[in-house]
Amino acid sequence: MKFLTGLATFLVVLLSIVFFVVLPWQGLVVIALALAAWMGLTRRGQQAASVTGVGVSTLGQRLGSSAVIVIGIAGVVGVLVALFAMAQGYADTLRSTGSADTAIVLRGASASEVSSVLSHDSVLVIGQAPGVAKDAEGKPIVSAELVVAANLPLKNAKSSDDFGSVQLRGIGEEAWKLRKNAKILAGRKPEPGKYELVAGKGAQANFSGLEPGKEIKLGSQLWTVSGVFATGDSFESEIWADAQIVGAAYRRGSSVTTVFARLTGADAFEPFKAALTSDPRLQVDVDTTLGYFSKQSEGMSKIITIIGSVVGAIMAIGAVFGALNTMFAAVATRAREIATLRAIGFRGLPVVVAIMLETMLLALIGGALGGLIAWLIFNGYTASTLAGGSTGALTFQFHVAPSVLWTGLKWALAIGFIGGLYPALRAARLPVTTALRES
């Protein structure tokens, strides 16, 4: 019998974890309203409300033990929210780079821009595809670009050998027409035909020597930094130069890696894609920039989320044990009170509900505190990935979104539920005579 009871309790714990993971905030509101109605309209609910009121009123007398639960859960939620905010900020930065009415064309089966190669003839064919928007002069708004990986010394590096990878994007004037959000913050645009470049403000924050007027070495050439630009998206982590000069410096000839096209509207994408993928002269992958950059964020976001969940789970185990110890101690000190209530007609369910509510109230306070601390410290905090090889560093900001805070609160409620369940069941099952003796 004890085995079956223990197994049932364990299953309840597992189901509760799943429940809290999938619980939307609207679900919590419905549960709270249903619980309030039960406590106000039924006899057992009113008993639970009375016992809860007594327990909550004595929290001040148990401030030290209650703080164990609050601080433990606040630590778990704070770490979780910080890591999830990192994943959210990374994904938001890449998603904001694209839109549904701009398209990106790469060589077929290319994993990224730097691994793609498109010929000059392919660029001409892409520019004539249906659905491409045209400027005031009737020219297609198409930007053929060459992306290569370059190495630059990191800012605040511990040694002169500390280099990081940055994406150098070769562009033409069409790139500025395509990206209307690109603005020069200082200096000017690079002049065609010269070894000049303009640095994104994110790249300037990560790498040294990118102030306007300075010279840096890329490959075997010296380049002059002509200015700094901002776009409000992942392009800020790059440096831009004239595409022909980049091609000559990196021996790419007239080939490019990517073609961006502004479409007449989001509904023009499918005809545009169908025309290019069915053209026998081309072997390309076509996507909206929104779809492409969203996919680019998925891998890193998943890794950060998994790491956060594992770290959070390890910390949550410690918080659960802290809650268990605290609530078992609280039940032991209130044994006479609980026994008296049972003796005068209070059933086990109100006692269980009361102790669960007390624990989850402390968990909710801890979750809110941890979320607030994480928001104050990390929301808007600028970080960057320092990758090498075929990818460059990406500068992004932590984003403590409401969904991230809600995830942290769900973890807090789950910890509180598990931490309060076993002490609550013990209190409800404790025989009256035993409770009176123990107290």
N, C-alpha and C positions, 0 to 999 in steps of 0.2 A: 504493500500500500504506500509506504514512504517513497519507494522507488518511482511509482507511478505519479505521485504528487510532485516529486522533484523533477521528473521528466516533463510534466505538464507546465511547471513553472519555467523551466528552461525554454520550452517552446514559446511560452508567452514572451519571454525576453527576446528571442530571435524575431518573433513576429512584430514586436514593438519597435525593434531597430529598423526593420523593413518599413514599417508604418511611418516612422518619423523621417526616413529618407525620402519617401515619396509624398509626404504631407505638404500641400500648398498652404499658404497663409490663410486662405479662405476657409480651409478645413479646420484650422485651429480656432477661428472665430466661431464656426458652427459648433465645435465641441464645447467651447467655453459657454456659449449660449444654452446649449442643451444641459450642461452641468449645472448652470445657474438656475435653469427652470426646474431641474430635478431637486436641487437643494432648497428651492423655495416652495415647491408644491407637494412634495411627498414627505412622509414622516421620517423615513430613513435619511432622506436628503437633508432634512432639517437637523437631524442628529449629527450628520457629517459636518454641517455648517457650524454647529455648536462646538464640536470637538476641534475643528480647524481653527475657530476663533480663539479657543483657549491655547492651542499650540502656538499660533502666530503671536499671541500676546506675550508669550514667555520667551520669544526669540532674543529679546534684549538681555535676559538673564543667562542665555547660552550664547553670548556674542562670540566668544572665542571659538567654540566648536562649530557654530554656524559659519564663521568666516572661513573655516577650512574648506567647506563646500564651495562657497562663493569664489574664493581666490583660486582654488584648484580648477574650477570650471572656467573661470575668466582666463586663466593661462591657456587652457586648451583652445577655447574659442578665439583668443587673440592670435595665436599661432596659425590656426586654420584660416581665419579671415585674411591674415596677411598673405599667406600662400595662395589662397584662392583669388585674392585681389591682384596678385601678380599675374596669374593666368588670365584673369578677366582683362586686365590692362593690356597684356600682350595681344590677346585676341581682338580687343577693340581697336588697337592701333592698326592692325593689318586689315580688319574689316572696313575701317574708315578710309582706307586707301582706295577702295573700289566703289563702283556704282553699277547699277543695272543697265545704264545706257552707254557704257564704254566697254569695249571688247579688247581682249589680249589674244594674240596669235603667236604660238610657239611651234617649233618643229615637232612632229609627232613623237610621242613617248618621251618627251623631255621632262625631267623631274623639276627643273627650275629654269630661270632665265639664263643663268650662266652656262647651262649645258645645252642650250639651244643654238642652232645656226640656221639662218635664213639668207637666201641669195638676194641680190638686188632685183632680179626678175620677179621673185616671189613678192617682194614689197610692192612692185607695180601692179601685180594681179590683185593683191589684197586691197589696194587703194581703189580699184574699180568695182569691188563687190557691191551688191545691192544693200541698201540700208545705211551706207556710210554718209555722215553729215558733211556738208560743204561750207566753206567760209564765204565771206562777202564777195570774194573774187571767183567763186565757183570751184575752188580747189578742195579736194577731199581732206578732211581733218584727220590725217594719219601720221603717226610718229614712229619712224623706224629707229630703233635704239640698240646700242651695243653695250652689254653689261659684262664687266670683267671684275675679278677680285684683285684688290690691291692691298698692300701692307703699309701701315703707318704707325709711328710710335704713339703709344698710349699716353694720355695725360696722367700726371701723378704716378708715373711708372717708377718702380723701385730701381730699375737699371735701364741703361740705354738700349738694351737688347729686347725690351718689352714691346712687342709689336702686336697689333690686332688687325683683323681683316675688315676692310670696308669695301662696299660696292662702288665702283667707278662706272658711271652711266654716261655713255656717249650719246648726245642728243643733237637735234637741230632746232630751229626756231619753232617748228611744229609742236614740240613738246610743251612749250610755254602756252601755246594756243589751246592744246588739249587739256592741260592742267591749269584751269583758271584760278585755282587756289594757291598756286605757287607765287610767292611774293619775295622780292629782294629786300632783305632787312638792312644790309650794309654793303657798300661798294656797288658793283654793277655785274651784269651778265658777262660770261666769257665771250670774247670775240672769236668769230669763225676763223679757222686757219692758224690759230695761235695756241701755244701750250699754256692755256689758262683754264682755270676751273673755278666753280662756285661750290661752296660747301653748305650742306644742310646744317641747321642749327644743332640737330642731334649729333651729327658727326663732329661738329666743332667742339661740342661738350665732351666728347670721348677721346678725341685725338689731338695731339699737339701740332702746332704749326699751321693751323687752318684759319688764322686771322687774315683779313684782307691786306694785300700788299706783301705778304710773306711768300717765300719760295719753299716748295717741298720736292722731294725726289720720289718719282713713281717710275718703276722700271729703270731705264737708263737715262731718263730725261728729267730736267728740272721744270717744274710747273709753277706758275704764279697764281696765287689765290686772288681772284678778282672780286669776290664778294661772298656773302652769306645769305641763304634763302630759307624760307619756311613754307611748309605745305599743310601742317596740321595732321600728317599721317606718316606712314613708314618711310616715305621718300626723304624725309628730313634726315634720315640716318645715312644718306648717300652723299657722294660728291659727283657733280656733273661737269662735263666738258664737251667740246665739239666732237661729234661722232667720227668725222674723218681723221682728226688728229689722234683720237683714242685708237682707231683702227690701225693707223700707221705705227703708233708707238707699240702696240701689242701684236703687230703683224697679223691682223685679221682681214686686210684688204678691204673690199667693199661690202663684205658680209655683215649682217646684224644678228642679234640674238632674239629680238622681240619686235613685234609691231603692235602698237596700240591704235585703236580707232574709235573715234566718237561716232555714235550711231544717231539716227534721227529720233530714236526713242527706244524704250525698253522692248517694245513689241517688234522692233526691227532685228533683234538679235538672232532669232531662229532662222529667218531667211538668209541673213549674213553667214551664219554658221553652216547652213546647208549648202550654200553656194561654194564656200571654200573647201569643205570636207569632201564634196563630190567632184571637185576640179582635179582632173588627172595630172595637171602640172604641179600640184601641191601635195605635200604630205604633212599636214599640220593638225595641231590641237587648238581648238577655239573655245574660249570661255568668256563670260563677263568678268570684268576686273573684280567685281564684288565676289563672285564665286571663286575665282582663282586665289585671291588673297585670304579669303575665309578658309579655304582648304590648307593654305600654307600655315595657318595658325593652329590647326587642329592637333598636329603632332606634339608641338611644344606645350600647348595648353593641357593636353591629356597627361603628359609626363609630370607637369607641375601639380596637377590635380591629384594624380596617383601618389606622388611624394607627400603632398599635404595630407591626404587621407591616411596614409600609413603612419606618418608622424603623429597626426591627430589621434589615431586609434591607440597608439602606444601611450600617449599622454592621457587619453580618456580612460584607459584601464586604471591608471593611478588615481584619476579623479573619482572613478566609480568606487574604488576601495576606500578612498577618503570619505565619500558620502555614506558608504555602508557603515564604516566605523562610527561616524558621527551620529547617524540615525539609530543604530543599535544602542549607542550610549544614551541617546535621547529617550528611546523607548524604555530602557532600563530605569532611568531616573523618573519616568512617569508611570511606572508599573502600577503603583497604588491607585493613581488617578484613573488609568485605563481599566483596572480591575473594578473600581467603584462604579464606573460608567457601565461596564458589562453587567454588574450585579443589579443595577436599577433598571435594566431593560434595553440598554444599547446593544445592538447586534454587531457582528464582526465587520460587515461591509462599511458602515460609517467610520469605524476606526481605521480600516485600510485606506479609505478615500482621504480621510483627514491627514494621515501621515504622508500619503503620496502627494497631496496638495502642498503640504508644508515643504517637502523635499523639492518639488518641482518649482515652487516659488523661489526658493534659494537658488535653484539652478537657473531660473529665468533671470534673476538679478545678476548672477555670475556671467551668464551669456551676454546680457546687455552691457555689462561693464567691460568684458573682453572685446566685444564689438566696438564699443565707443573708443577704447584705448587704441585698437587697431586703426580705426577711422582717423583719429587725431594724429597718429604717427605716420601712417602709410598712405592715406588717400592723397593722390597727386604726387607721391614720391617718385622721382625719376630714376630709372635703372636702365641697364642695357645688357643685351646678350653679347658676349665676346666670342664669336665663332671664328673659325679659320677655314682654310681650304676653299670650297666653292661658295660659301655664303659669307655675308658680312654681318657686322654688328647691327643690332636693331635697338634703337632707343625708344623707350615707352614709359608710361606712367602707371603706377598702381591705381586700380580703380575699385574702391570699396563700394560696389553697387548694392542697391537694396536686396537683390537676389543673393549676393554673397553674405550680407548680414543675416538674411533669413536662414541660409544654410548653417551659419554658425549657431543661431538660436535653436535650430532643430537638433544639432549635436548636443547643445546644453540640455534641452528637454529630454533627449534620449538618455543622457548620463543621469539626470535627475530621476527619471522613471526607473532605471535599473537600480540606482543607488537607494531608492526608497521602497522598492517592491518587497525585498526580502525582510527588512525590518518591519514593514507594515503587516506582512503575513504572519510574522512571529507574534506581533502584538495582538492580532486578531485570534490566533490559535492558543495563546497562553491561557491556561486554566485560571479562573478567578482566584482559587485558593493558593495556587503556586505564585501568582503575581503578588498577592498580599504578603506571602512569606518572604519573597525576594526583596520586596521593598522595605 
